[in-house]
Amino acid sequence: MNEGGQRLIAVWAVLVVPFVLVAAYLWTRDDLSARFVVAYWFPAVVSTAIGVLPAPCSV
């Protein structure tokens, strides 16, 4: 795997792993909401759209 692919995986792992952990915790407490999901992913989507983060499908 090339350096770009490794960077892509690292960036998205840093975003996805904490989301899964927090979402699982909130889900077990019946407190997971669409508001949390939007608030968590909005900065990542905007950063990807303007080119700051690599797109997840660019491998």
N, CA, C and O of each residue as an XYZ file, in Angstrom:
236
protein
N       0.852     -1.176      0.000
C       0.000      0.000      0.000
C       0.895      1.234      0.000
O       1.895      1.297      0.714
N       0.518      2.195     -0.802
C       1.336      3.406     -0.908
C       1.066      4.359      0.260
O       0.158      4.144      1.064
N       1.865      5.399      0.330
C       1.765      6.355      1.444
C       0.421      7.076      1.460
O      -0.132      7.329      2.531
N      -0.102      7.404      0.298
C      -1.395      8.080      0.218
C      -2.518      7.208      0.754
O      -3.415      7.699      1.439
N      -2.475      5.926      0.448
C      -3.486      4.994      0.949
C      -3.408      4.829      2.455
O      -4.435      4.739      3.127
N      -2.196      4.790      2.988
C      -2.026      4.686      4.430
C      -2.526      5.940      5.134
O      -3.152      5.850      6.190
N      -2.258      7.093      4.564
C      -2.727      8.350      5.150
C      -4.254      8.404      5.130
O      -4.881      8.837      6.098
N      -4.840      7.965      4.029
C      -6.293      7.936      3.902
C      -6.917      7.062      4.983
O      -7.875      7.474      5.637
N      -6.393      5.880      5.172
C      -6.909      4.964      6.194
C      -6.724      5.552      7.587
O      -7.622      5.453      8.423
N      -5.587      6.153      7.842
C      -5.322      6.735      9.163
C      -6.278      7.878      9.469
O      -6.825      7.952     10.569
N      -6.482      8.765      8.507
C      -7.372      9.912      8.731
C      -8.782      9.443      9.017
O      -9.406      9.910      9.970
N      -9.292      8.533      8.216
C     -10.675      8.098      8.410
C     -10.827      7.188      9.620
O     -11.899      7.147     10.224
N      -9.777      6.455      9.991
C      -9.842      5.642     11.213
C      -9.956      6.542     12.436
O     -10.669      6.221     13.387
N      -9.248      7.678     12.408
C      -9.322      8.622     13.522
C     -10.720      9.214     13.634
O     -11.149      9.569     14.732
N     -11.427      9.325     12.540
C     -12.797      9.842     12.568
C     -13.824      8.763     12.888
O     -14.759      9.009     13.649
N     -13.665      7.586     12.324
C     -14.694      6.543     12.436
C     -14.652      5.819     13.779
O     -15.702      5.588     14.379
N     -13.480      5.460     14.258
C     -13.383      4.672     15.501
C     -13.994      5.408     16.696
O     -14.803      4.812     17.407
N     -13.651      6.667     16.951
C     -14.303      7.355     18.076
C     -15.821      7.498     17.877
O     -16.589      7.411     18.835
N     -16.240      7.720     16.626
C     -17.676      7.824     16.373
C     -18.391      6.530     16.738
O     -19.438      6.554     17.385
N     -17.830      5.418     16.329
C     -18.451      4.126     16.633
C     -18.517      3.902     18.141
O     -19.535      3.437     18.654
N     -17.454      4.224     18.845
C     -17.445      4.027     20.294
C     -18.477      4.910     20.996
O     -19.232      4.430     21.841
N     -18.511      6.182     20.651
C     -19.461      7.097     21.291
C     -20.886      6.763     20.878
O     -21.788      6.783     21.716
N     -21.106      6.459     19.610
C     -22.446      6.109     19.146
C     -22.944      4.832     19.817
O     -24.117      4.739     20.178
N     -22.069      3.856     19.984
C     -22.473      2.625     20.667
C     -22.850      2.911     22.122
O     -23.833      2.372     22.632
N     -22.075      3.750     22.776
C     -22.385      4.121     24.158
C     -23.736      4.834     24.240
O     -24.572      4.506     25.082
N     -23.935      5.807     23.361
C     -25.199      6.538     23.376
C     -26.377      5.636     23.006
O     -27.473      5.787     23.547
N     -26.151      4.711     22.093
C     -27.216      3.792     21.677
C     -27.637      2.889     22.829
O     -28.824      2.613     22.999
N     -26.671      2.424     23.623
C     -27.020      1.570     24.764
C     -27.801      2.330     25.819
O     -28.550      1.732     26.591
N     -27.632      3.643     25.857
C     -28.371      4.472     26.817
C     -29.625      5.083     26.193
O     -30.272      5.933     26.804
N     -29.970      4.650     24.971
C     -31.129      5.165     24.226
C     -31.067      6.680     24.070
O     -32.084      7.365     24.182
N     -29.878      7.194     23.813
C     -29.696      8.640     23.682
C     -29.053      9.030     22.348
O     -28.691     10.190     22.153
N     -28.908      8.074     21.435
C     -28.318      8.365     20.133
C     -29.360      9.090     19.278
O     -30.484      8.614     19.113
N     -28.973     10.233     18.745
C     -29.922     11.014     17.951
C     -29.282     11.425     16.627
O     -28.063     11.397     16.460
N     -30.142     11.804     15.707
C     -29.660     12.304     14.416
C     -28.880     13.599     14.619
O     -27.957     13.892     13.860
N     -29.239     14.359     15.615
C     -28.539     15.617     15.912
C     -27.059     15.353     16.233
O     -26.183     16.087     15.773
N     -26.785     14.310     17.019
C     -25.404     13.943     17.338
C     -24.663     13.514     16.072
O     -23.525     13.927     15.848
N     -25.299     12.691     15.253
C     -24.658     12.195     14.033
C     -24.310     13.356     13.106
O     -23.204     13.410     12.569
N     -25.234     14.271     12.918
C     -24.986     15.423     12.049
C     -23.887     16.310     12.635
O     -22.997     16.760     11.914
N     -23.951     16.557     13.930
C     -22.943     17.411     14.567
C     -21.554     16.787     14.478
O     -20.565     17.508     14.348
N     -21.463     15.471     14.545
C     -20.173     14.798     14.486
C     -19.606     14.805     13.063
O     -18.428     15.104     12.866
N     -20.434     14.477     12.077
C     -19.940     14.290     10.725
C     -19.922     15.545      9.869
O     -19.254     15.560      8.835
N     -20.630     16.600     10.260
C     -20.676     17.820      9.453
C     -19.280     18.396      9.182
O     -18.973     18.699      8.029
N     -18.428     18.558     10.195
C     -17.087     19.097      9.891
C     -16.274     18.198      8.956
O     -15.528     18.700      8.115
N     -16.407     16.897      9.093
C     -15.663     15.982      8.218
C     -16.157     16.076      6.778
O     -15.359     16.048      5.842
N     -17.459     16.186      6.604
C     -18.025     16.296      5.257
C     -17.598     17.609      4.607
O     -17.209     17.627      3.439
N     -17.668     18.691      5.349
C     -17.268     19.988      4.804
C     -15.765     19.988      4.494
O     -15.349     20.481      3.446
N     -14.964     19.444      5.391
C     -13.514     19.389      5.158
C     -13.173     18.537      3.942
O     -12.235     18.851      3.210
N     -13.919     17.472      3.722
C     -13.702     16.642      2.544
C     -14.144     17.380      1.285
O     -13.481     17.306      0.251
N     -15.255     18.085      1.377
C     -15.779     18.804      0.208
C     -14.833     19.907     -0.260
O     -14.722     20.154     -1.461
N     -14.157     20.566      0.663
C     -13.243     21.640      0.261
C     -11.825     21.138      0.033
O     -10.947     21.917     -0.338
N     -11.591     19.855      0.249
C     -10.296     19.257     -0.088
C      -9.289     19.177      1.030
O      -8.132     18.837      0.786
N      -9.691     19.479      2.253
C      -8.758     19.390      3.375
C      -8.494     17.940      3.749
O      -7.352     17.560      4.004
N      -9.546     17.129      3.781
C      -9.421     15.695      4.061
C      -9.546     14.912      2.758
O     -10.271     15.324      1.853
N      -8.840     13.779      2.658
C      -8.987     12.962      1.456
C     -10.349     12.269      1.452
O     -10.849     11.860      2.500
N     -10.937     12.142      0.276
C     -12.220     11.462      0.157
C     -12.035      9.980      0.480
O     -11.029      9.391      0.087
N     -12.990      9.365      1.192
C     -12.838      7.962      1.578
C     -12.812      7.013      0.393
O     -12.327      5.891      0.537
N     -13.302      7.402     -0.754
C     -13.320      6.504     -1.911
C     -12.188      6.796     -2.883
O     -12.250      6.365     -4.034
N     -11.173      7.504     -2.464
C     -10.105      7.886     -3.389
C      -8.946      6.893     -3.452
O      -7.914      7.191     -4.054
N      -9.101      5.721     -2.839
C      -8.034      4.719     -2.875
C      -8.011      4.028     -4.205
O      -7.179      3.148     -4.429
